Amino acid sequence: MSQWANLKVDILKVIQNFVEMYPYPAAECLVLEAIANCLDAKATKIDVSIHSDEKGRRIFKVVDNGRGMSQREFEENYHALSVSSKTKGEGIGFAGVGSKLYLVFLASGESIITETKSESFHGSSEITVIGKEPKWTYIDKRTLSNTGTLYEVKLNQEDADSLTQEDIVHIIQSYYNAILLGRYGDISISFQGKKVDPWKPALVVESKDPILFKIKGSEFELCLWQTKDDQEDRNGLEIVVFGKKIKGRQWFELDYLVKPNFRKKVVGQVLADGLAPLLTTNKCDFRLQTNPRLWGSFKQKTYESLGAWLEEIGAMTEKSPTEIDPGLESLCKRLEAEMNRLLRDPLFSNYNPFLKIQSRATLIQDPQGDTMGSKVEGAQVTEGTLGGQDTGQGVEVLGPDEGTGIIPSTDGQEKGVLAPRRVRYGIAINLKDDAENPKESWLTPEAIVINTAHPVFMKSQILGYAAEIQHILRCVFFALLESNPPQTFNETLDKLRSFYTKWSTI
């Protein structure tokens, strides 16, 4: 029986294009996809194995105790390309391609064998490539006594040589460590019947319970360790969705938060199933354009939770005061106001991750004040009054709305007082002299930080005021892209041109 004959696409070409999207080698991809399918089937026991057949050919095999497939799912979904009974956001997989990926790597004449048993159905199939076209047929194979699915494939020689027991255990510990640690309940993953132990280094301290936070009804968990020794490859935070690590430490800038002697000793996982709707088709990355607000809120709350824990263990970096040129600080304040006006434009409205309520020292206009300031575009009315509890119903300060605010400025003509207020603020540009940090700038929960000790910044100071402005603007632009990155290089260039053009009209 074949379900492929009527498909009007080049099946193997489509699969090949899909495989090329993966950042993993074929053998590693095979392990990751097989386990992901087991987890999506709600399996609590997953066994991976490698054995040789009577001809000495190496066979990769995975068996789980999940719910299995109904006859309709098996025939109409499993044996079709890019058809799946899964719902995006409810598990790791959703594209219906993973189980067929190895078709493009099969040795000539070899097949993928699948057996599934559900409450209503028990059947097995063989998928192979005949005349450059994948075909499938039912076969007589019934080894499962309980519900679940068996998947096995004969490896080509290259993958047979590279996919050793040590490799498979390392892949499982690297990408499914949250499962091994029991963070997703009583699920076990074994290799040839022996349970795979989690990766867990020697610790100084561990967060006693997961640190919880919610975003739009979805609960996220942050689990943190302080290790005794430096972790060169696994320090920082990992993002985990439904048990699988999606991204590692590169998604979080910890250098500005953590003291240098702690930076390679902070290890953590963010259990972020609520980010599943942002997953790319290959489940290796996030498509942030899908919901930039969700991603911005996630990073913000993760940083806040991490910061509280770092304070608790004494690892939070000390914010030592530095002497900043008043003129440069005034320039940053002016650029803040201009950026907040620019981001009110619909073209850039999705690029501001900072619109939230937070306490902040705010300049309030007051004829008796001792701080000089200048009026700029952008305002909001904040709670609290000037001159006592019974004086007025709030005061207008700088903000992201239409109107006029006031910012500190040494050459300003307006007097004011600095007072803490809970305000809805937009972009903040902070300056930090950090010679040890090789980055020009970075995004924190509070601000875009410009590294005044970076050689490029110091060169721009030598060149003059105009070069400083261009450098800071460029740093701001690329920091903002982190919350909603374009998909292509050309799109990035288009956004950059639009950004500068719009700014030039403010």
C-alpha positions in Angstrom: 0.0 0.0 0.0 1.4 3.4 -1.0 0.2 6.8 0.1 2.9 8.7 -1.8 2.0 8.3 -5.5 -0.5 11.2 -5.7 1.7 13.8 -4.0 2.6 16.5 -6.6 6.0 17.5 -4.9 9.5 16.3 -4.9 9.3 14.6 -1.5 13.0 13.9 -1.0 13.9 17.5 -2.1 11.5 18.9 0.5 13.0 16.7 3.2 16.5 17.6 2.1 15.7 21.3 2.4 14.2 20.7 5.8 17.3 18.8 7.0 19.5 21.6 5.9 17.7 23.9 8.3 19.1 21.8 11.2 22.3 23.0 13.0 23.0 19.3 13.9 24.6 16.4 12.0 22.2 13.8 10.7 22.9 11.2 13.4 22.4 13.8 16.2 19.2 15.0 14.5 17.9 11.4 14.4 18.3 11.0 18.2 16.7 14.4 19.0 13.7 13.9 16.7 13.1 10.4 17.9 13.0 11.3 21.5 10.9 14.4 20.8 8.3 12.2 19.1 8.2 10.0 22.2 7.6 12.9 24.5 4.9 14.3 22.3 3.2 10.9 22.6 3.2 11.4 26.4 5.6 8.5 27.0 7.1 8.1 30.5 9.6 5.4 29.4 11.9 5.8 26.4 14.6 3.4 25.5 17.2 4.1 22.8 19.5 1.4 21.5 22.0 0.5 18.8 22.5 -3.1 17.7 23.7 -5.1 14.7 21.6 -7.3 12.5 22.6 -10.7 11.1 24.6 -8.9 8.3 26.5 -6.7 10.8 24.6 -3.5 9.8 24.0 -1.1 12.6 20.4 -0.4 13.6 19.1 2.6 15.6 16.0 1.8 17.6 13.7 3.8 19.9 10.8 2.3 21.9 8.4 4.2 24.1 5.3 3.5 26.2 3.3 6.5 24.8 -0.3 6.5 23.7 0.5 5.1 20.2 -1.4 6.1 17.1 -4.9 5.3 15.9 -5.2 3.8 12.4 -6.2 7.1 10.9 -3.2 8.9 12.5 -0.9 6.1 11.3 -2.2 6.1 7.7 -3.1 9.7 7.0 -0.7 11.6 9.1 2.4 9.6 9.9 2.8 8.3 6.4 2.4 11.7 4.7 4.8 14.6 4.5 4.3 17.7 6.7 1.0 16.3 7.9 0.7 16.0 11.7 -2.0 15.3 14.3 -0.1 17.5 16.7 -1.1 21.1 17.6 1.5 23.8 17.6 2.2 25.0 21.2 1.1 21.8 22.9 4.3 19.9 22.4 7.8 20.0 20.8 6.8 18.8 17.4 4.0 19.9 15.1 5.4 19.8 11.5 5.0 16.0 10.8 8.4 15.8 9.2 10.8 14.5 12.0 10.0 10.8 11.7 10.8 10.9 7.9 14.0 13.0 8.0 16.3 10.0 7.8 14.9 9.0 4.4 17.5 11.2 2.7 20.3 9.4 4.5 19.1 5.8 4.0 21.5 3.4 2.3 20.2 1.9 -0.9 17.4 -0.6 -0.3 17.1 0.1 3.4 13.9 1.2 5.2 12.4 2.9 8.3 10.3 0.4 10.3 7.6 1.7 12.6 5.3 -0.3 14.9 2.6 1.4 16.9 0.0 0.2 19.4 -2.9 2.3 20.8 -6.1 1.4 22.6 -7.8 1.0 19.2 -5.1 -0.1 16.7 -1.9 -2.2 16.4 0.0 -2.1 13.1 3.5 -1.8 11.5 4.9 -0.3 8.4 8.0 -0.1 6.2 9.0 3.2 4.5 11.6 3.0 1.8 12.7 4.8 -1.3 11.8 3.1 -4.5 12.7 4.7 -7.8 13.6 8.0 -6.0 10.1 8.1 -4.5 9.3 7.2 -0.8 6.7 4.5 -0.5 5.2 2.7 2.4 3.4 -0.6 3.1 2.0 -2.5 6.0 4.3 -5.3 7.3 3.7 -8.2 9.7 5.5 -7.0 12.8 3.9 -7.2 16.3 6.3 -7.0 19.2 4.7 -4.4 21.4 2.6 -5.8 24.3 1.5 -2.4 25.7 0.6 0.9 24.1 3.5 2.8 22.5 5.6 3.1 19.4 8.7 1.4 18.1 10.9 3.1 15.5 14.0 1.6 13.9 16.3 2.4 10.9 19.4 0.9 9.5 22.1 3.5 9.7 24.3 4.4 6.7 28.0 3.7 7.3 29.0 7.3 8.2 26.3 7.5 10.9 27.0 4.0 12.1 30.6 4.9 12.8 29.8 8.2 14.5 26.7 7.2 16.6 28.3 5.4 19.5 26.8 4.7 22.9 28.9 7.6 24.3 27.6 9.9 21.6 24.0 9.0 22.2 24.3 9.5 26.0 26.0 12.8 25.5 23.2 14.0 23.1 20.6 13.0 25.6 22.3 14.7 28.5 22.9 17.9 26.5 19.4 18.3 25.1 17.1 16.4 27.4 18.8 17.0 30.8 15.7 18.7 32.2 13.9 15.3 31.6 16.7 13.4 33.3 16.7 15.8 36.3 13.0 15.0 36.8 11.8 18.5 36.0 9.0 17.2 33.9 7.7 14.5 36.2 8.5 10.8 36.3 9.9 10.3 32.8 12.9 8.1 32.2 15.2 7.8 29.2 17.5 4.8 29.0 20.1 3.4 26.6 19.7 -0.3 26.0 17.8 -0.7 29.2 20.1 1.3 31.5 18.7 4.6 32.7 20.7 7.6 31.5 21.9 9.7 34.5 21.5 13.5 34.3 24.4 15.9 33.8 25.0 17.6 37.2 28.3 19.1 38.2 29.5 19.5 41.8 27.5 22.4 43.4 28.1 25.1 46.0 24.4 25.9 46.1 21.1 25.2 44.3 17.9 27.2 44.2 15.8 25.2 46.7 12.7 25.4 44.6 12.1 26.5 41.0 11.7 30.3 40.8 8.2 30.7 39.3 6.8 33.6 37.2 3.8 33.9 34.9 3.2 35.5 31.5 -0.3 35.7 30.2 -1.4 32.7 32.1 1.6 30.5 31.2 3.9 29.5 34.1 7.6 29.5 33.7 10.2 27.9 36.0 13.8 29.0 36.6 16.1 26.4 38.1 19.6 27.7 39.1 22.9 26.2 40.3 26.2 27.7 41.5 28.9 25.2 40.7 32.2 24.6 42.5 34.3 24.6 39.3 34.1 26.7 36.1 31.8 25.2 33.5 33.4 26.1 30.2 30.7 24.7 27.9 27.5 24.7 30.0 27.5 27.9 32.1 24.7 30.4 31.8 21.0 29.8 31.1 19.4 27.2 28.8 15.8 27.6 27.5 13.9 24.3 27.7 10.5 23.7 25.9 8.6 20.5 26.8 11.8 18.9 28.0 14.1 19.8 25.1 16.8 22.4 25.2 16.1 24.9 22.4 18.8 27.5 23.1 21.8 27.9 25.3 23.5 30.8 27.0 23.9 33.0 24.0 20.3 34.2 24.5 21.1 35.8 27.9 23.8 38.4 28.6 25.0 37.6 32.0 28.3 39.4 32.0 26.8 42.7 33.2 24.9 40.9 36.0 27.4 38.4 37.4 30.8 39.1 39.1 33.7 37.9 36.9 34.7 35.1 39.3 31.1 33.7 39.2 30.4 34.0 35.5 31.4 30.4 34.6 29.9 29.0 37.8 26.3 30.1 37.2 24.2 27.4 35.5 20.5 27.3 35.0 17.5 26.2 33.0 14.3 28.1 32.2 11.4 25.7 31.7 9.6 27.8 29.1 6.8 25.6 27.6 4.8 28.9 27.1 7.3 29.8 24.3 6.3 26.7 22.2 4.2 28.9 19.8 7.4 30.7 18.9 9.3 27.6 17.8 10.6 27.3 14.3 9.7 24.3 12.2 12.9 22.4 13.1 12.4 23.1 16.9 16.0 24.4 17.1 15.2 28.1 17.4 12.6 30.7 18.1 10.8 32.9 15.5 10.6 36.0 17.6 8.6 37.9 15.0 5.7 35.7 15.9 5.2 37.5 19.2 7.9 39.9 20.1 6.0 41.1 23.2 5.9 37.6 24.6 9.6 37.2 24.0 10.4 40.6 25.6 8.3 39.8 28.7 10.0 36.4 29.0 13.5 37.8 28.9 12.5 40.6 31.3 11.0 38.3 33.9 13.9 35.8 33.6 16.4 38.5 34.2 14.5 39.8 37.2 14.2 36.4 38.8 17.9 35.6 38.1 19.0 39.0 39.5 17.2 38.3 42.8 19.0 34.9 43.1 22.4 36.4 42.3 21.9 39.0 45.0 21.0 36.1 47.4 24.3 34.2 46.7 26.4 37.4 46.5 27.2 37.0 42.8 25.5 40.2 41.5 28.0 42.6 40.0 28.6 45.7 42.0 27.5 48.8 40.2 30.4 51.1 40.9 29.8 54.7 40.1 31.9 56.1 37.2 32.6 59.6 36.2 30.6 60.3 33.0 31.0 63.4 30.9 27.8 65.5 31.7 27.6 66.4 28.0 27.6 62.8 27.0 25.0 61.9 29.5 22.9 64.8 28.3 23.3 63.5 24.7 22.0 60.1 25.7 19.0 61.6 27.4 18.2 63.5 24.2 18.6 60.4 22.1 16.3 58.5 24.6 13.6 61.1 24.0 14.0 60.9 20.2 14.0 57.1 20.2 10.8 57.0 22.2 9.2 59.3 19.7 10.5 57.2 16.8 9.1 54.0 18.3 5.6 55.5 18.4 5.7 55.1 14.6 3.8 51.9 13.6 6.8 50.8 11.5 8.9 50.4 14.7 6.3 49.8 17.4 7.2 46.1 17.8 10.8 47.0 18.6 10.4 48.4 22.1 10.8 45.9 24.9 10.8 48.5 27.6 7.2 49.7 27.9 6.4 48.7 31.5 5.8 50.3 34.8 9.0 50.6 36.9 10.3 52.9 39.7 12.8 55.4 38.3 14.4 58.7 39.3 12.4 61.2 37.3 12.9 64.9 36.7 9.8 66.9 37.7 9.6 70.5 36.6 9.7 72.8 39.7 10.7 76.5 39.7 12.4 75.9 43.1 14.3 72.9 42.0 18.1 72.6 42.0 18.5 70.4 38.8 18.6 72.0 35.4 16.8 70.4 32.5 15.5 70.8 28.9 12.1 70.2 27.5 11.8 67.4 25.0 9.0 65.6 23.2 7.3 62.8 25.0 5.3 62.8 28.3 3.1 61.0 30.7 1.2 61.8 33.9 2.6 59.8 36.8 1.1 59.1 40.2 2.4 61.3 43.0 2.4 65.0 43.3 4.8 67.8 43.7 4.5 70.0 46.8 2.6 67.6 49.1 -0.2 65.1 49.2 -3.0 67.6 48.6 -1.4 69.4 45.7 -2.8 68.2 42.4 -3.6 64.9 41.0 -0.3 63.8 39.5 2.5 65.5 37.6 3.6 65.4 34.0 7.0 63.9 33.3 9.0 62.4 30.5 7.2 59.4 28.9 6.4 57.6 25.7 3.1 59.4 25.0 2.4 62.6 23.1 3.3 65.8 25.0 6.4 67.5 26.5 8.7 66.2 29.2 11.9 67.4 30.9 15.3 65.7 31.0 18.4 66.7 33.0 20.7 69.0 31.0 23.6 71.1 32.1 22.7 73.8 29.6 19.0 73.5 30.1 16.8 76.5 31.1 14.1 74.6 33.1 14.4 73.9 36.8 13.3 70.7 38.4 13.7 68.1 41.2 14.7 64.5 40.8 12.1 62.2 42.6 11.4 58.5 42.5 8.2 57.8 40.6 6.6 54.6 39.2 6.5 55.5 35.5 5.8 53.7 32.2 9.0 54.4 30.5 10.4 53.8 27.1 14.0 53.3 26.0 16.8 54.1 28.5 20.4 54.5 27.3 22.9 53.9 30.1 26.7 54.3 30.0 29.1 51.8 31.5 32.9 51.8 31.5 33.6 48.1 31.2 37.0 47.5 29.7 36.8 43.7 30.3 33.7 43.4 28.2 34.4 43.0 24.5 30.9 44.1 23.5 30.1 47.6 22.2 26.6 47.4 23.9 24.1 45.1 25.3 20.5 44.9 26.3 19.5 44.7 30.0 16.0 44.6 31.6 16.4 48.3 32.4 18.3 49.8 29.5 20.5 49.6 26.4 24.0 49.8 27.8 26.8 51.5 25.8 30.3 50.4 26.7 32.3 53.6 27.0 35.5 51.6 27.4 35.1 49.9 24.0 37.8 51.0 21.4 35.1 51.9 18.8 33.4 54.2 21.3 36.7 55.8 22.3 37.5 56.3 18.6 34.1 58.0 18.0 34.9 60.4 20.9 38.1 61.4 19.2 36.3 62.0 15.9 33.7 64.2 17.6 30.1 64.7 18.5 28.6 63.5 15.2 30.6 60.2 15.4 29.4 59.7 19.0 25.8 60.1 17.9 26.2 57.6 15.0 27.9 55.1 17.2 25.2 55.3 19.9 22.4 55.1 17.4 23.9 52.0 15.8 24.2 50.4 19.2 20.6 51.2 20.0 19.3 49.9 16.7 21.0 46.5 16.9 20.1 46.1 20.6 16.5 46.7 19.7 16.6 44.1 17.0 17.2 41.4 19.7 13.6 41.7 20.7 12.3 41.2 17.1 15.1 40.2 14.8 14.6 40.3 11.0 14.7 37.0 9.2 17.2 38.0 6.5 20.3 40.2 6.1 18.6 42.3 3.4 15.6 42.9 5.8 18.1 44.0 8.4 19.6 46.5 6.0 16.1 47.8 5.0 15.2 48.3 8.7 18.5 50.1 9.3 17.9 52.5 6.4 14.3 53.1 7.6 15.5 53.6 11.2 18.0 56.3 10.2 15.6 58.0 7.7 12.9 58.2 10.4 15.3 59.4 13.0 16.6 62.2 10.7 13.1 63.7 10.5 12.6 63.9 14.3 
